[in-house]
Amino acid sequence: MTKVKTSREEKQKAQDYIEAYNLLAKGMEVLGVFVSYPAIRENPIVKGRLERAYILLKNDFFSICDRYPGFDDWKENIFRAIPRLGGSYTVDYIQEWVEGEYIMPEEDPRRYGGSHAYEDELAMISEQIYTVDPDKKDIDKMPKDCVYHKSYNEANEALMDAEAAKELSWNKIEEYTFDWDDKNGKITINGVYKVMKTKPGSGSDTQKIMEQLAKERAGKTSVEFEPKLKISSNKKRTLSHIISAELKMAGALKPIFFKGTEDKTLRFRSPVSRETVENERIEGVGELDLAIMRAKISAGEIEHSNNKKQQKAEK
């Protein structure tokens, strides 16, 4: 039997269909996480990111549909049924849509809902992919050269933040620590969140600050000193500016660890308790907590929330 060669146009169509398949799947994942965990919805940063990610996925999905009329006229498409998260599309409303209605209320206990429609739609899209290009494999992986990687990656970032928010509801960060490795130059917060690297032996101002700080803080929880630097006559490049911009102490990091640092005087403290941070009403702590927790999860330092729930239930 002679194998029919897939044309370039058909290959492009199959590629677009695969991208649609993965955008749809990621949208359902975002929706599922948003609905399932109250701790995530209670975190305004993560809630907003999930809502935005869902909209971007939806827009990109329909931009593919617009190029191929009739490609996806599925009435129960999740993006049509639930065009956005929040507002009138409450958690109860979404859950009812996911669970659906009884097929035959008096005779059949089974339901047909959004989750079933979603599976049917994925099956329909995969059928179209293989119809256009029978040689396609791994359709559940977003192609590396996908033009929609921005929305897809943003959704993955939002989902990682959601996992961190869920963990934070169980495991609050009670203390913030600042460390510098004089051998490789890494600056880490709470031992896991890598902020930046200085360059040992470079003679840069950031390197000098860290070398002098390491000597001054030995065995102390707070220090105050005037570092010896070659700061230029540029009025904007003050010690405070170097700490913020060049040492990457942005957001909550500077007021937590370098509170009170002025043009010539460096003030430093570590560790700093959550109580202190809250009493001083330092802004941006929510973002920092997410970053630290994400780093802990990536490093394998945190057990999954579901495991902890199960352990507590067994006790």
HELIX and SHEET records of a PDB file:
HELIX    1   1 ARG A    8  SER A   36  1                                  29    
HELIX    2   2 PRO A   38  ARG A   41  1                                   4    
HELIX    3   3 PRO A   44  ARG A   67  1                                  24    
HELIX    4   4 ILE A   78  ALA A   81  1                                   4    
HELIX    5   5 VAL A   91  GLU A   99  1                                   9    
HELIX    6   6 GLY A  114  VAL A  132  1                                  19    
HELIX    7   7 HIS A  149  TRP A  170  1                                  22    
HELIX    8   8 ASP A  205  GLU A  216  1                                  12    
HELIX    9   9 LEU A  239  HIS A  241  1                                   3    
HELIX   10  10 ILE A  242  GLU A  246  3                                   5    
HELIX   11  11 LEU A  253  PHE A  257  1                                   5    
HELIX   12  12 ARG A  274  ASN A  279  1                                   6    
HELIX   13  13 VAL A  285  SER A  298  1                                  14    
HELIX   14  14 SER A  305  GLU A  314  1                                  10    
SHEET    1   A 2 GLU A 101  MET A 104  0                                        
SHEET    2   A 2 ASP A 108  TYR A 112 -1                                        
SHEET    1   B 2 GLU A 175  TYR A 176  0                                        
SHEET    2   B 2 VAL A 272  SER A 273 -1                                        
SHEET    1   C 3 PHE A 178  TRP A 180  0                                        
SHEET    2   C 3 LYS A 186  ILE A 189 -1                                        
SHEET    3   C 3 TYR A 193  LYS A 197 -1                                        
SHEET    1   D 2 SER A 222  PHE A 225  0                                        
SHEET    2   D 2 LEU A 266  ARG A 269 -1                                        
END                                                                             
